[in-house]
Each structure stands twice: as C-alpha cells, then as structure tokens.
C-alpha cells in the first residue's frame, strides 16, 4: 500500500519527538555539567542536581522509546510543555533569549504532530489514546499543521542565526575546527543567511530552499565541539520540522485545490472563512 503524504509527515514528526526525548535524556544520564545552571533556577544545588539528572534523563529516554512503539497523545503533549520549559530555562539562567527560540523544534515537532492528528484542543478523554498514522487528514487540519511548521522553522532558523550574529562561543569553535581563518566573520555571514532563510520560509516555503536547509541542519549539527552525537540526536525536532514541511509542500499537498502553501495565503483564507 502506498504511503500517503500525511503518513510520511506523521512518522517524520513521531521520530523527531523520540529523538528529542532520547537525546535530551542522554545528557541527563551522562550528567551534563551545564544542567546545574538550569536546576539552580529552581534553587537546587549542584550535588542534588547531579543526583537528579540521571532520573530525569531516564524518564526522557523512556518517553522517547514509548513514542516509537505506542504513540499515545499524552507523550507529545507533555513534550510541548517540557520542551518549552527546558528551553525557557536557558534565558532564565542567564543565556541569550535566542537559545530558547533556537530550540523551537523541541516543542514545535510534538505540537505539529498533535495538530496533524486533529488535536487542536486538549481532550482529556483522548489523551491516552494512540495517534493513528492512517487517520484521514482534511485540508483544514493539514493547513493548520503546516502553518505551525512554518512558524517553528522560522523560529529555529532565526534563533540559530541570532546566536551566530552574537558569536556564540561553541559556534565560533565549530568554524575554527572547520578551518575558517576568521570564524567571527563566518558566524556573522551564516547568521545573516539563516535569518533571511527564516523569513523566506515564513512567507513562502519553497521546496528547493527547504531541501537546502535540511542538508544544512543535519550536517552542521554534527560539528558541536562536545557530545556531537547526543547533540545531533537531541536536535531531531529541528530536522523533523523542516523535513515535515518539505513533505507537506510536495505534490500530494496540492490535492483538492489546496494550492501552494504560504503563510500569508493561509492566514488570509482562514480570516475570510
């Protein structure tokens, strides 16, 4: 049986959600030192933080594994809240606000998955029911999830571009390790290009641009100075959202006169209705 576009989007986002949980959980297991700063926001000391990290990490990994096997709605719903909270702890602990929006994929991927499954409102009666990848998705539901993906991809690209422009230390180390003689200039150039791409996706997500961004994000995330593999896995939400948006703008997304998907067009159409 041929796999539909909606099914491909479902599995892409489902795997992305699992990657977010598993990658984040791995950092808890290995007790990533910077997590102490985030526990400190709640007044938790270093010793207690190191004791709690493996527990938090184990729960995250468990959630990720369940998501792959039996995707009940409660898991992506929890990740929307959990991903937003953990991302918010970065600026709350003194890091730039860009760190929050750059991680929009962490809470955006599960949100888009819930919207695709028709869960635009919280229904406690269905919260522990599995998401059916074979369920019919109407045009209105698909448009809603596509708009969500456009906004999320805009945020994660703009956030990463912002971090480049302010010359985040780990990004500068990346460019230095890649052999750039002037990593600061490289960071600023990349940052400007990413912000331009972010606005381009927000206005009209061209498939050719999305394909370039997919390759760019998947490759560039491998060059973190530390914890390369875990960093790459945790950023699954970033790749997943871009890939899902690329799938949504494919030929099958034009069915029933849906036409090209652009944020401006959809907002105007929804307002008119």
Secondary structure, DSSP 8 states (H G I E B T S, - for coil): ----HHHHHHHHHHHHHHHHHHHHHHHHHTT-TTHHHHHHTTT--HHHHHHHHHHHHHHHHHHHHHHHH--BHHHHHHHHHHHHHHHHHHHHTTS-THHHHHTHHHHHHHHHHHHHTT-SS--TTTTTSB--TTS---HHHHHHHHHHHHHHHHHHHHHHHHHHHTT-HHHHHHHHHTT-TTHHHHHHHHHHHHHHHHHHHHH---HHHHHHHHHHHHHHGGG-SS-HHHHHHHTHHHHHHHHHHHHHTSGGGGGGGT----HHHHHHHHHH-
